[in-house]
Amino acid sequence: MATADMIVTMIELRNARWAVAMAAGAVLVAGCSSKDDSTNGWKSAAPSTPREQLVLTHEEFPANTKKLDLPPEQLQSTVGDLTATQQNATFTPAECGSTQQDLGATTKELLGQSAIAAASGKSGEIFVEFVSGRTGDLQRIADGNKRCGSVEVVATYDGHQVSATQRVTDQPVPQELGANAIAFHSTSTAKTDASSAPLTQNAYLGYAEVRGTTVAVRVAALDDSLDKSVFEQFFVAAVQKVAKAA
């Protein structure tokens, strides 16, 4: 959901590992439901390949990226921080924040069923991929973007008040992925009471249901230099690896 991704921008990204953890939390909060419905998505049987081998290897990530480690316990802690921030935030429209608390518990549960891979780009981009053992609810994500495509939020993080805005727009899905995928672009701007300079983040996100799993990818940067074609290639590669797995 769009509001979850906006919370990421509220965090001052002090180092790449923390940034990846926040991005990963946002992907899961946004991208997955609590149901377990293997009848959705592409109709071939679920892969027998271990889930950890379904995510892209470092060599399969976009060129000139550096692998980032993402310990599960760090991600669990980060999602807890994200949930606490959401609970104390004021959203406009108000209904855009009403579901975030419920999603926190679901996210923690799903973390135990997801393989994760991440890397940083030479210009500071953050690439994150998930393969979850549960199918997501793509329609729920699309509906959330329609309801909350433009959101403002005020929250307290690390002792400082943060004001943020986000705009989300749907994106065409790469032709190779068909109807069981969605993609969107978000632009988020945040400002803290400790700094007069706003922080702007752009991100492309994609979700696909394939063989009883959800594949989710996110590419983000703290400027407007993101290459959409790189995101699309990353998205296609992640989904096709699951589709072609044994």
C-alpha positions in Angstrom: 0.0 0.0 0.0 1.2 3.5 -0.8 1.3 4.7 2.8 3.7 2.0 3.8 6.2 3.0 1.1 5.9 6.7 2.2 7.1 5.8 5.7 10.3 4.7 4.2 11.0 8.2 3.0 10.4 9.6 6.5 13.5 7.8 7.6 16.8 9.6 7.2 18.8 7.0 5.3 22.1 7.1 7.2 23.5 4.0 5.7 22.7 1.5 3.0 22.0 -1.5 5.3 19.3 0.4 7.2 17.9 1.7 3.9 17.5 -1.9 2.6 15.8 -3.0 5.8 13.3 -0.2 5.6 12.6 -0.8 1.9 12.2 -4.5 2.6 9.7 -3.9 5.3 7.7 -1.6 3.0 7.6 -4.2 0.3 6.2 -6.8 2.5 3.7 -4.5 4.2 2.5 -3.3 0.9 2.7 -6.5 -1.1 1.2 -9.5 0.7 -2.0 -10.5 2.3 -2.5 -13.0 5.1 -4.2 -15.6 2.9 -2.5 -18.7 1.5 -4.0 -19.4 -1.9 -1.8 -21.3 -4.2 -4.6 -21.4 -6.9 -3.8 -17.8 -7.9 -1.0 -16.8 -10.1 0.6 -18.8 -12.9 -1.0 -22.3 -13.0 2.0 -24.6 -13.0 2.9 -26.4 -9.8 4.9 -24.6 -7.0 8.7 -24.9 -7.5 10.5 -27.7 -5.7 13.6 -25.5 -5.7 14.3 -24.1 -2.1 13.0 -20.6 -1.8 16.4 -19.2 -1.0 17.5 -20.3 -4.5 14.6 -18.6 -6.2 15.8 -15.1 -5.5 18.3 -13.6 -7.9 22.0 -14.2 -7.2 24.3 -11.3 -7.0 25.5 -12.1 -10.5 21.9 -11.9 -11.7 21.2 -8.5 -10.2 21.7 -5.4 -12.4 25.3 -4.7 -13.5 27.6 -2.7 -11.2 25.6 -3.4 -8.0 27.1 -4.5 -4.7 25.5 -7.2 -2.7 23.9 -6.2 0.7 23.3 -8.6 3.5 19.9 -8.4 5.2 19.9 -10.5 8.4 16.3 -11.7 9.2 16.5 -10.5 12.8 17.4 -7.0 11.6 14.5 -6.9 9.3 12.1 -8.1 12.0 13.3 -5.3 14.3 12.9 -2.7 11.5 9.4 -3.8 10.7 8.6 -3.4 14.4 10.0 0.2 14.3 8.0 0.8 11.1 4.8 -0.3 12.8 5.4 1.8 15.8 6.0 4.9 13.6 2.7 4.2 11.8 0.8 3.9 15.0 1.8 7.4 16.1 1.4 9.1 12.7 -1.4 11.4 11.5 -2.5 10.6 7.9 -4.4 12.8 5.5 -6.8 11.3 4.3 -7.2 9.6 7.7 -8.4 6.4 6.2 -5.0 5.8 4.5 -3.4 5.0 7.9 -6.2 2.9 9.3 -5.0 -0.5 8.0 -1.3 -0.1 8.8 -1.4 -1.5 12.3 -3.1 -4.7 11.2 -0.6 -5.1 8.4 2.3 -5.0 10.8 1.4 -8.4 12.4 0.9 -10.0 9.0 4.2 -8.7 7.8 6.1 -10.3 10.7 4.4 -13.6 10.0 5.3 -13.4 6.3 8.9 -12.7 6.9 9.4 -16.3 8.0 8.1 -17.4 4.6 10.2 -15.1 2.4 13.6 -15.2 0.8 15.3 -11.9 0.4 18.0 -10.5 -1.8 19.3 -6.9 -1.9 22.0 -4.8 -3.5 23.1 -1.2 -3.8 23.8 0.6 -7.1 26.8 2.7 -8.0 24.6 5.9 -7.8 23.1 5.0 -4.4 20.1 3.0 -5.7 18.7 0.3 -3.5 17.5 -2.9 -5.1 15.4 -5.3 -3.1 13.7 -8.6 -4.1 11.4 -10.9 -2.1 10.0 -14.3 -3.0 7.2 -15.2 -0.5 5.7 -18.6 0.0 2.3 -17.1 -0.1 0.4 -15.4 -2.9 -0.3 -11.7 -2.5 -3.4 -9.8 -3.2 -2.6 -7.7 -6.2 -6.1 -6.2 -6.4 -5.8 -5.0 -2.8 -2.6 -3.2 -3.7 -4.1 -1.6 -6.8 -7.2 -0.5 -4.8 -5.0 1.0 -2.1 -3.1 3.0 -4.7 -6.4 4.4 -6.0 -7.6 5.3 -2.5 -4.3 6.7 -1.3 -2.5 7.8 -4.4 -1.8 11.2 -2.8 -1.1 11.2 1.0 0.3 13.5 3.6 1.6 12.3 7.0 3.1 13.8 10.1 4.9 11.5 12.6 7.7 11.5 15.1 10.9 9.5 14.4 14.1 9.5 16.4 12.8 12.4 18.5 12.1 14.6 15.5 8.8 15.5 13.8 8.6 14.5 10.2 6.2 15.8 7.6 6.0 13.9 4.4 3.9 13.7 1.2 3.7 10.9 -1.4 2.3 10.6 -4.9 1.8 7.1 -6.5 1.1 6.4 -10.1 0.4 3.1 -11.9 3.0 1.9 -14.4 2.7 -0.4 -17.4 3.8 -3.9 -16.7 6.5 -5.4 -18.8 5.0 -7.4 -21.6 6.7 -10.6 -20.6 4.8 -10.7 -17.3 1.2 -10.7 -18.5 -1.8 -10.1 -16.4 -0.6 -11.5 -13.1 1.6 -8.5 -12.2 1.3 -4.9 -11.3 3.8 -2.0 -11.1 3.8 1.5 -9.9 6.1 4.5 -9.2 6.2 6.6 -6.1 7.7 10.0 -5.3 8.0 10.9 -1.6 9.3 14.1 0.0 9.9 14.4 3.7 11.2 17.2 5.9 12.2 17.0 9.6 12.3 19.7 12.2 16.0 19.3 12.5 16.8 20.2 8.9 15.5 22.7 6.4 16.4 20.5 3.4 13.7 18.1 2.3 14.5 14.5 1.4 13.0 13.2 -1.8 12.9 9.5 -2.8 11.7 8.0 -6.0 10.9 4.3 -6.3 9.6 1.7 -8.7 7.8 -1.3 -7.3 6.5 -4.4 -8.9 4.6 -7.5 -7.7 3.7 -10.7 -9.5 1.9 -13.9 -8.6 3.6 -16.9 -10.0 3.4 -20.6 -9.2 1.8 -20.0 -5.7 4.4 -17.4 -4.7 4.6 -13.6 -4.7 7.6 -12.0 -6.3 8.1 -8.4 -5.2 10.8 -6.0 -6.3 11.7 -2.4 -5.4 14.2 0.0 -6.8 14.6 3.3 -5.0 17.0 6.3 -4.9 17.2 9.6 -3.1 16.9 11.6 -6.4 15.2 11.4 -9.7 17.9 9.5 -11.6 16.2 6.1 -11.5 16.3 4.2 -14.8 12.9 2.7 -15.5 14.3 0.2 -18.0 16.7 -1.2 -15.3 13.7 -1.7 -13.0 11.8 -3.5 -15.7 14.7 -5.8 -16.5 15.2 -6.5 -12.7 11.4 -7.2 -12.4 11.3 -9.6 -15.4 14.4 -11.4 -14.3 13.1 -12.0 -10.8 9.7 -13.3 -12.0 11.1 -15.5 -14.8 13.6 -17.2 -12.4 10.6 -18.4 -10.3 8.6 -19.3 -13.4 11.4 -21.4 -14.9 12.6 -23.0 -11.6 12.4 -26.8 -11.2 
